[in-house]
Amino acid sequence: MTNIILCGGSGTRLWPISRTLMPKQFVQLFDDKSLFQLTVERNRKACSAQFIVSNAEQYFLAVDQLEELCVSDNTFLLEPLGRNTAPAITLACMALSPDEIVLVTPSDHLIRDEQSYLSCIAQAKEQALLDKLVTFGITPSYPETGFGYIEAIGNDVKSFKEKPDLATAQMYIDAGNYYWNSGMFCFKAGVFLEELKKYSPEIYDLCKIAFDALKNENSTLRIQHSHMAAIPEDSIDYAVMEKSDCVKVIPSDIAWSDLGSFDALYDELPKDTDGNTICEKHISINSRNNLILADGRQIATVDVDDMIIVDTGDALLISRKGSSQKVKEVVAELKKRDSHLSNIHLTAHRPWGTYTILEDTPGYKIKRIVVKPTKRLSLQKHFHRNEHWIVVSGTATVTVGENTFLVRSNESTYIKMGEIHRLENTGKIDLVLIEAQVGEYTGEDDIVRIDDDFKRS
C-alpha cells in the first residue's frame, strides 16, 4: 500500500505561525516534530511507500523534514499551482500501478489513537481489495459546524453533507449515523481513475495530458504550469465520491483533529495547572485557559482568561477563544494590503538553508544567512542593491564575475550592484554569515537567476 500525502494548503486560520511558504503542516509544534513528519511516521506503519504531492515552493521543506526522519524512499509530485484534491490524487494515481492500493491522507491532521487508526486502515484495505472507494468517517464528539458530514447506513455511504449550521449539526449528532468527513481515503489507483473517468471526464482527460508531459527527475515528477492551469479545480468529494455507487465508509474513533483553528490547537497542546498552554516565555499573573505561543519575546498576562496570544516577532495576534476561525479574515486583509506577512516569516527556508531578517528599513536590510554543507545559492545578480557579506562561522566559497575565492570566519567581501555572484558552502559545517543589503530597493524579487541547482525560475 502506498501513502499519498497531500501537502497543499496554506493553513490561513493558524496565521501568523502558518504562512504560505511555511504552512501549518511543516511547523514543528509537537515534540519538535511537524504534522507532516507525524503523518509520515504514522502511515509508514501501514504503508510500504510514500508518494508526496506538494507545491513546488514547499518541496524542499518536505525533503528537509524527511531527512530529519531518515526517510529517503520517497516519490514527489510537484504542482506549480494547486487545483484542489481531485487533480492532485489523480496525477499521483496515474503514476502508480492500477492494482496498487493507496491510502490518501492530508499532511496536516493530528491522530492520537494510532492503534485504532491502524485497525481502521486494515478494514479500509479489505474494502479496497473488493474494488470499493473507501472514506474514513470520524466519530463526532460534538456538533461541529466547520466540517462536512457523511451520512451512513452501516458501512454504506448514503450521502455527503455540506458544513451545517449548529441546529443541523446537533441533529446529525442525535441521529447517530453521521460522521465528520476526514478527507482520508483508501482505494485501488485504477478503480479510482475509472470512477473519475466516468463522473468527471474533463478532469481525467486534462490530468492525462499533464501527466504524459511531466518531467521525471530522480523520482521527482514535475507538472508543467500550463498543463496544471488547464485542469479544472475540484475536490475528490465533488468529482467522484458524491457520485460513485461503490463508496464505503469506515467509522473511525481515532482521536482525530484537523487543527483547523487555534481553538483546536489549544485542545491538543500541554497545559499548566491554570489551563494555559505551556510556554517558557510566558509569565502568568492570575490568568487562566489561554493559548500562548511566543517566538523570542517575553509575554506577560495579568487577569486575562480565555485568550489566544500568538507572537512571531514580526506579527502579533490577539483573539478571544471561540473567535479564531475569523483569523482567515486577517489574512485576506493582509493580502488586500499586499503585505508579505501572509506569505513568509522572518526566518525563510530555502533549499540551500535559511535566512532571517534582522532589520528591514528603507535603504537597507540586514540578514543572517545559514548555508547547509555542500549547498550553494543560485548564480545571480541584483539591479537595485549592493551586498556586504561578513562570515561569522564556517568558510564561504564566493564567486564574483570570473573570480572564485574563500572568505573565512571574521572576514568580509562586497558584491557590487549588477555583478554576477554566487555563495557556496563546500565545508562540513553550516556556513553562517551576516548580509547587509544597501540600495533603493531590497525586495526578495530583485533576483535574476542565471544558474540554479534547484531549478527555480
C-alpha positions as a printed Julia matrix, in Angstrom:
457×3 Matrix{Float64}:
   0.0    0.0     0.0
   1.25   3.46   -0.94
   0.53   6.51    1.17
  -0.35   9.52   -0.98
   0.33  12.51    1.27
  -1.32  15.78    0.24
   0.81  18.76    1.26
  -1.24  21.57   -0.27
  -2.96  24.3     1.69
  -1.58  27.34    3.49
  -3.32  27.0     6.86
  -4.59  30.59    6.91
  -6.59  30.04   10.12
  -3.32  29.48   12.02
  -1.7   32.74   10.94
   0.81  34.08   11.97
   2.57  30.76   12.76
   1.32  29.33    9.45
   2.09  31.19    6.21
   2.16  30.39    2.51
   5.85  29.45    2.47
   5.72  27.75    5.89
   2.2   26.29    6.21
   0.98  24.58    9.37
   1.86  21.04    8.23
   5.57  21.94    8.37
   5.55  23.91   11.64
   7.14  21.8    14.37
   4.55  22.05   17.14
   4.54  18.62   18.78
   7.74  17.32   20.43
   9.81  19.19   17.81
   8.01  17.36   15.01
   5.67  18.75   12.39
   2.26  17.38   11.45
   3.84  16.29    8.15
   6.52  14.31    9.98
   3.95  12.73   12.3
   1.86  11.76    9.24
   4.85  10.04    7.62
   5.79   8.18   10.81
   2.21   7.09   11.48
   1.47   5.84    7.98
   4.79   4.03    7.49
   3.42   1.5    10.0
   0.79   0.53    7.41
   2.29   1.55    4.06
   5.42   0.49    2.22
   5.97   3.75    0.29
   5.27   7.48    0.39
   4.03   9.46   -2.62
   4.08  13.13   -1.65
   2.07  15.71   -3.59
   3.48  19.15   -2.85
   3.57  22.68   -4.1
   6.91  23.26   -5.77
   7.7   26.02   -3.24
   7.29  23.59   -0.31
   9.2   20.68   -1.82
  12.45  21.5    -0.02
  10.7   21.85    3.34
   9.37  18.31    2.88
  12.78  16.98    1.81
  14.49  18.53    4.84
  11.93  17.14    7.27
  12.12  13.69    5.71
  15.91  13.78    6.13
  15.37  14.5     9.84
  13.34  11.26    9.99
  16.0    9.39    7.95
  13.31   8.58    5.36
  14.67   8.56    1.82
  12.44   6.23   -0.23
  10.06   8.95   -1.42
   8.37   9.91   -4.67
   7.32  13.53   -5.16
   4.76  15.06   -7.47
   5.31  18.83   -7.66
   2.4   21.05   -8.59
   3.22  24.52   -9.94
  -0.17  25.65   -8.62
  -2.9   23.98   -6.62
  -6.07  22.67   -8.28
  -7.63  21.04   -5.18
  -7.62  17.38   -4.19
  -9.16  15.67   -7.23
  -6.35  16.59   -9.7
  -3.64  16.01   -7.06
  -4.86  12.49   -6.3
  -5.49  11.73   -9.97
  -1.96  12.65  -11.07
  -0.48  10.57   -8.25
  -2.64   7.54   -9.14
  -1.61   7.82  -12.79
   2.0    7.26  -11.68
   1.12   4.0    -9.91
   0.07   0.52  -10.95
  -3.73   0.25  -11.39
  -3.8   -2.52   -8.76
  -1.82  -0.54   -6.19
  -3.85   0.23   -3.09
  -3.4    3.82   -1.97
  -4.06   5.45    1.38
  -4.73   9.15    0.73
  -4.12  11.4     3.71
  -3.73  15.14    4.28
  -0.41  16.1     5.86
  -1.87  18.45    8.48
  -4.04  16.2    10.66
  -3.28  15.0    14.19
  -4.27  11.46   15.21
  -3.63  10.47   18.81
  -5.06   6.91   18.87
  -2.71   5.19   16.42
  -3.76   1.66   17.37
  -7.4    2.34   16.44
  -6.23   4.21   13.35
  -4.21   1.24   12.09
  -7.22  -1.0    12.72
  -9.37   1.32   10.59
  -6.77   1.24    7.8
  -6.85  -2.57    7.84
 -10.64  -2.51    7.46
 -10.39   0.03    4.64
  -7.81  -2.08    2.84
 -10.18  -5.09    2.89
 -12.85  -2.98    1.18
 -10.36  -1.53   -1.3
  -9.38  -5.06   -2.34
 -13.07  -5.53   -3.28
 -12.8   -2.53   -5.65
 -14.54  -0.09   -3.3
 -13.73   3.57   -2.78
 -13.32   3.95    0.96
 -13.57   7.08    3.07
 -12.9    7.45    6.78
 -15.74   8.94    8.83
 -14.67  10.44   12.15
 -16.99   9.6    15.03
 -18.22  13.07   16.06
 -17.83  14.2    19.67
 -19.78  17.46   19.41
 -21.89  19.37   16.82
 -19.08  20.9    14.73
 -20.19  23.38   12.06
 -16.79  23.62   10.37
 -16.76  20.09    8.9
 -18.7   18.31    6.19
 -20.6   15.19    7.27
 -21.11  11.69    5.88
 -24.49  10.0     6.32
 -24.1    6.23    6.51
 -26.11   3.04    6.87
 -23.61   0.57    8.29
 -20.56   0.87    6.02
 -22.6    2.15    3.08
 -22.47   5.87    2.35
 -25.96   7.29    1.89
 -24.99  10.92    1.29
 -22.39  13.62    1.82
 -23.5   16.78    3.63
 -22.12  20.32    3.41
 -20.96  22.16    6.53
 -24.17  22.57    8.57
 -25.5   25.23   10.91
 -25.48  24.42   14.63
 -29.04  23.09   14.78
 -28.44  20.76   11.83
 -25.12  19.59   13.27
 -26.87  18.74   16.55
 -29.49  16.8    14.59
 -26.69  14.8    12.94
 -25.15  14.01   16.33
 -28.51  12.92   17.75
 -29.2   10.67   14.74
 -26.05   8.64   15.44
 -25.29   7.65   11.83
 -23.43  10.77   10.73
 -19.65  11.18   10.7
 -17.24  14.03   10.17
 -15.69  13.9     6.7
 -11.98  13.38    7.4
 -10.63  13.86    3.88
  -8.84  10.48    4.08
  -9.43   7.73    1.51
  -8.35   4.25    0.51
  -8.79   2.52   -2.89
  -7.03   0.9    -5.81
  -5.46   3.53   -8.04
  -7.07   2.04  -11.13
 -10.55   1.84   -9.58
 -10.4    5.5    -8.63
  -9.27   6.52  -12.12
 -12.1    4.54  -13.74
 -14.67   6.21  -11.49
 -13.14   9.63  -12.21
 -13.26   8.94  -15.96
 -16.95   8.06  -15.58
 -18.06  11.02  -13.47
 -15.52  13.79  -14.19
 -14.08  13.01  -17.63
 -12.73  16.52  -18.21
 -10.53  16.32  -15.12
  -9.35  12.85  -16.15
  -8.51  13.87  -19.71
  -6.63  17.05  -18.78
  -4.76  15.28  -15.99
  -3.71  12.62  -18.51
  -2.34  15.32  -20.82
  -0.45  16.89  -17.9
   0.87  13.53  -16.72
   2.09  12.46  -20.15
   4.09  15.7   -20.45
   5.6   15.76  -16.96
   9.33  15.74  -16.27
  10.68  12.88  -14.13
  13.87  13.81  -12.27
  15.01  11.02   -9.92
  11.55  10.18   -8.54
  10.51  13.82   -8.57
   7.68  14.39  -11.05
   7.24  17.99  -12.19
   3.99  19.09  -13.85
   4.23  21.93  -16.37
   2.48  25.12  -15.34
   0.36  25.49  -18.46
  -0.94  21.93  -18.18
  -1.74  22.28  -14.48
  -3.56  25.57  -15.06
  -5.8   23.9   -17.66
  -7.14  21.32  -15.18
 -10.45  22.28  -13.52
 -10.21  22.93   -9.8
 -12.3   20.4    -7.86
 -12.29  18.29   -4.71
 -12.32  14.49   -4.73
 -15.7   14.6    -2.95
 -17.4   16.62   -5.69
 -15.57  14.97   -8.57
 -16.04  11.32   -7.54
 -17.1   10.35   -4.04
 -20.54  12.01   -4.04
 -21.39  10.47   -7.42
 -19.97   6.95   -7.28
 -22.1    3.96   -6.24
 -19.17   1.96   -4.84
 -18.29   4.13   -1.82
 -17.88   2.69    1.67
 -17.18   4.43    4.97
 -15.1    3.18    7.89
 -16.35   4.66   11.2
 -13.18   5.95   12.86
 -12.89   6.82   16.55
  -9.2    7.71   16.46
  -8.75  10.94   18.5
  -8.54  12.95   15.28
  -8.15  16.69   14.78
  -7.57  18.69   11.62
  -6.12  21.56   13.72
  -8.16  23.98   11.66
  -8.09  26.76   14.24
  -6.22  27.97   17.3
  -9.1   26.69   19.43
  -8.43  23.2    18.07
  -4.69  23.65   18.63
  -5.32  24.73   22.25
  -7.13  21.44   22.89
  -4.08  19.45   21.79
  -1.2   21.31   23.46
   0.03  20.56   27.04
  -1.16  22.99   29.7
  -0.19  24.16   33.18
  -2.39  23.96   36.29
  -4.2   27.17   35.29
  -5.09  25.82   31.86
  -2.58  27.99   29.99
  -0.56  26.31   27.26
   2.98  25.72   28.48
   5.33  28.42   27.18
   8.75  29.3    28.64
   8.31  32.9    27.51
   5.02  33.39   29.39
   4.6   34.97   32.82
   1.06  34.47   34.11
  -0.47  36.62   36.84
  -3.96  35.37   37.66
  -4.53  34.31   34.02
  -6.28  31.12   33.0
  -7.17  28.97   29.99
  -5.1   30.96   27.49
  -3.28  29.8    24.36
   0.15  31.46   24.45
   2.66  30.96   21.64
   5.79  33.11   21.75
   8.8   33.27   19.46
  11.52  35.21   21.24
   9.88  37.97   23.23
   8.64  37.68   26.8
   4.84  37.69   27.17
   3.15  38.61   30.46
  -0.58  38.31   31.08
  -2.42  39.84   34.04
  -6.03  38.92   34.89
  -6.56  37.55   31.37
  -8.73  34.49   30.67
  -9.74  32.55   27.54
  -7.48  34.43   25.13
  -5.33  33.49   22.15
  -2.0   35.33   22.03
   0.46  34.41   19.27
   3.72  36.35   18.8
   6.07  35.52   15.92
   8.41  38.51   16.1
   7.0   40.27   13.03
   3.31  39.81   13.85
   1.13  39.62   16.96
  -2.31  38.0    17.05
  -4.72  38.61   19.95
  -8.14  36.97   19.88
 -10.79  35.66   22.18
 -11.06  31.88   22.24
 -14.03  30.85   20.17
 -13.33  33.53   17.54
 -10.19  32.07   15.99
 -12.0   30.95   12.81
 -12.01  34.65   11.88
  -8.21  34.69   11.62
  -8.53  33.88    7.91
 -10.19  37.32    7.55
  -6.95  38.87    8.83
  -5.02  37.01    6.14
  -7.46  38.24    3.49
  -6.93  41.81    4.68
  -3.13  41.4     4.59
  -3.35  40.18    1.0
  -5.5   43.17    0.09
  -2.76  45.38    1.53
  -0.16  43.44   -0.48
   1.67  42.56    2.75
   4.42  39.94    2.79
   3.25  38.93    6.29
   0.76  36.45    4.85
   3.47  34.8     2.81
   6.72  34.49    4.72
   8.22  34.52    8.23
  11.21  36.5     9.45
  13.08  33.2     9.01
  12.6   31.85    5.5
  13.51  28.31    4.48
  15.27  27.78    1.18
  16.61  24.6    -0.44
  20.14  25.67    0.47
  19.4   26.7     4.08
  17.69  29.66    5.78
  17.82  33.4     6.09
  16.49  35.52    8.95
  15.68  39.2     8.55
  17.28  41.09   11.45
  16.31  44.56   10.29
  14.42  45.89    7.28
  14.43  49.65    6.8
  14.07  51.8     3.66
  17.53  51.93    2.12
  18.97  48.82    3.76
  18.22  45.31    5.05
  20.27  43.08    7.37
  20.04  39.28    7.26
  21.53  36.28    9.0
  22.17  33.62    6.34
  22.84  29.93    7.03
  24.02  27.75    4.14
  23.99  23.98    4.68
  27.1   21.9     3.91
  27.62  21.12    0.18
  24.84  23.56   -0.83
  25.09  26.73   -2.86
  22.81  29.59   -3.82
  21.95  30.34   -7.41
  24.35  32.21   -9.68
  22.58  35.57   -9.67
  22.67  39.33   -9.85
  20.69  42.28   -8.46
  19.73  45.54  -10.15
  18.91  47.68   -7.11
  21.24  46.77   -4.24
  24.84  46.24   -3.15
  25.64  43.46   -0.66
  28.21  43.22    2.14
  28.91  39.71    3.48
  30.59  39.08    6.86
  31.34  35.43    7.66
  30.57  34.5    11.27
  31.17  30.74   11.14
  32.48  28.35    8.51
  34.14  29.22    5.23
  32.36  30.75    2.24
  33.3   29.99   -1.35
  32.39  33.17   -3.21
  32.17  33.7    -6.95
  32.12  37.27   -8.28
  32.26  37.59  -12.04
  35.1   35.36  -13.25
  36.8   35.11   -9.83
  36.23  32.5    -7.1
  37.79  32.91   -3.66
  37.39  31.91    0.01
  36.05  34.13    2.78
  36.76  32.76    6.27
  35.35  33.49    9.71
  35.68  37.18   10.68
  36.42  38.15    7.06
  34.15  40.0     4.65
  33.54  40.74    0.99
  31.48  43.15   -1.1
  29.17  42.5    -4.07
  28.54  45.49   -6.33
  25.11  46.11   -7.8
  24.78  44.27  -11.13
  27.71  41.89  -10.57
  27.08  38.19  -11.19
  27.85  36.29   -7.99
  27.31  33.07   -6.05
  27.66  31.91   -2.43
  28.64  28.3    -1.69
  29.45  26.14    1.34
  31.9   23.4     0.41
  32.63  22.6     4.06
  31.21  20.07    6.54
  29.58  22.53    8.96
  26.96  25.24    8.46
  28.18  28.46    6.9
  26.79  31.43    8.86
  27.14  34.99    7.64
  25.63  38.44    8.09
  24.48  40.13    4.9
  23.91  43.88    4.75
  21.98  44.97    1.66
  22.17  48.64    0.73
  20.16  50.16   -2.09
  16.99  51.88   -3.18
  15.09  48.56   -3.25
  15.83  45.42   -1.19
  12.81  43.25   -2.03
  13.26  39.5    -2.44
  12.15  39.7    -6.07
  15.24  41.7    -7.08
  16.99  38.5    -8.16
  17.95  37.44  -11.68
  18.91  33.75  -11.53
  21.39  32.73  -14.19
  22.02  29.17  -12.98
  20.3   27.31  -10.14
  20.87  23.8    -8.73
  17.24  23.66   -7.62
  15.66  24.65  -10.95
  13.88  27.7    -9.6
  12.81  30.37  -12.06
